């Protein structure tokens, strides 16, 4: 993926893809645009950004289309911080629905079910 001058997406270090499943190894770079002005003393990745990344990668790798219509079972378990290594797993449930989760070893960061329209 092509990040612009002002980096919007985390760095992808590994891609595992099946027909309806995607697992990305990501580095949450400290230079990401989402950290600018968002808790300068203790930067975190906002939940809406985590959702945006999942939607972006689902569209890019699993050829999903549409705008977000509904987000369900949304959970944020731990703060996602700069310079963290995580895995993003996206499972395509249908042409308009998928689930995602951000994890690292025994840590769960966030997860949700997303429906596109």
Secondary structure, DSSP 8 states (H G I E B T S, - for coil): ----SS--S-EEEEEEE-SSEEEEEEEE-TT-GGGTTS-TTS----HHHHHHHHHHHHHHHS---S-EEEEEEEEE-S---TTEEEEEEEEE-SSSEEEEEEEETTEEEEEEEEEE-
